[in-house]
Amino acid sequence: MVPRNRFFFLLAVAAVLAILSLSLQFLHLIPTPPVREDRQNVKSRKRIMPVPHTEPPVIDPVYEAYAYCNIPNNTERGMEGHSPPDYKLLSVQVMIRHGDRYPLYAIPKTKKPAIDCTLVPSRKPSHPQLAAFLSHMSKGSKGRMDNVLSGLPRFPSHSVCEMGELTQTGVVQHLRNGQLLRDTYIKKHTLLPDSWTSKHLYIESTGKSRTLQSGLALLYSLLPEFDWQKIYIRHQWSSIFCSSSCDCPMRNHYLEEEQRRQYSLRVKNSLLEQTYVDMAKIVGVPTRLLRASNPIDSLLCHFCHNISFPCTQKGCIGLEHFNVIKSHQLGDEKERHETKVYYRYSLLATHPILNQTVTRMQRIAEGRSEEVFALFSAHDVTVAPLLAALGLSEARFPRFAARIVFELWRAPKDKKSLFVRVLYNGEDVTFQTSFCQKHSRHSSQPLCPFQNFMNFVKKDMFAIFNSTNYYDACHRRAF
């Protein structure tokens, strides 16, 4: 065979072998080593909580649960305080959900999760200011607050957590929140003057120790200096922060409708019911008793703290049970946004706090310097309807230590040109809200006009009830 022909022959054989090799790998007949994103040697150990690094293409209950836990990390950043050049920040109002807590319910006949609720700076997760926070809160007798709050502990302190008690993780979550907001609002924008006093702040908390302690943790890492004499905390008796405007029969009506919808969806889910039956057999109680104990609350605590799910002599509650219940929760949230019953409830439930937000912004726009920073320490049942009322249907259910921020800005050349930004967990969601979806951020006004927000709160949010004001919407039957 001449050299030239031999060359073409070898070339053809090489091509055939290459194609054959690729085909075998594609069909998985030849094993190939997996490509690892993390090249560090990781010690293999049994976990109930896999750590996802990227968001899955479809809704994954494990990923969603992990996002709900909100495990503190050093990489989180937020878009708070971002604006076009020379715009002036006038005020900030923040609503938070309390941080990580111990369960409110216990699964019958099972061992409760062993979590220590004392604050130990050397124990993870921790924060550089945790030790100083603990020392400062120990002097909480100097604190100024309404009588209902004055009897509550300023920090969690039980070696065996009590039901609903804030954990060290919960404290650290809000120390981090406060630090993030301090870097932007205090250091960058100097929201509070050097000579700030209690008149520059407005703080409310519900009457639960976990909300009071969460608020104190955020304030401690936010303020230039934490001075008990410059802080006054007001008690909010209502979990929806409706203050003196809570008389709203139609709000209650829509809430009852929403609860009926939830019940109907649950009884139609045969897989969920079978899961409850299986779990009830494991723990040895009637199914109705197991269901009434709201097991997902306790299981989420196990999940977030990476503690094995409960076991008995009859078996163990497993991740497969958890996935079914969590998947049902996610499906419930989706249907809730589609039916609009919860949306109607949310509009009426949150109007009082939104009206208070707008009114405070108006006063500051008129030149008053009081209450430039407001904090409302609340619950998931406070934050969730607020998200719905704003039209943020794609927002995740409020995680532990979730935060909603309302910023008021003034344009550089026209003092009458006012704008708002709305942020959820550090993400700018202003142009996803119902009152600013149609405003082009590429227009001559790159921020959302404050007038849009004010119109929404004062009148537009009542249009769905064929009403023009809150009282009429609350008392007129729309059917």
Buried (B, 14 or more C-beta within 10 A) or exposed (E): EEEEEEEEEEEEEEEEEEEEEEEEEEEEEEEEEEEEEEEEEEEEEEEBBEEBEEEEEEBBBBBBBBBBBBBBEEEEEBBBBEBEEEBEBBBBBBBBBBBBBBBEBBBBEBEBBEBBBBBEBEEEBBBEBBBBBBEBBEEBEEBEBBEBBBEBBBBBBEEEBEEBBBBBBBBBBBBBBBBBBBBBBBEEBEBBEEEBEBEBBBBBBBBBBBBBBBBBBBBBBBBBEBEBEBBBBBBBEBBBBBBEBBEBEBBBBBBEBBEEBBEEBBEEBEEBBEBBEBBBBBBEBEBEEBBEBBBBBBBBBBBBBEBEBBBBEEEEBBBEBBBBBBBBBBBBBEBBBEBEBBBBBBBBBBBBBBBBBBEBBBBBBEEEEBBBBBBBBBBBEBBBBBBBBBBBBEBBBBBBBBBBBBBBBBBEEEEEBBBBBBBBBBEBBBBBBBBBEEBEEEEEBEBBBBEBBBBBBBEBBBEEBEBEEBEEBBEEEEE
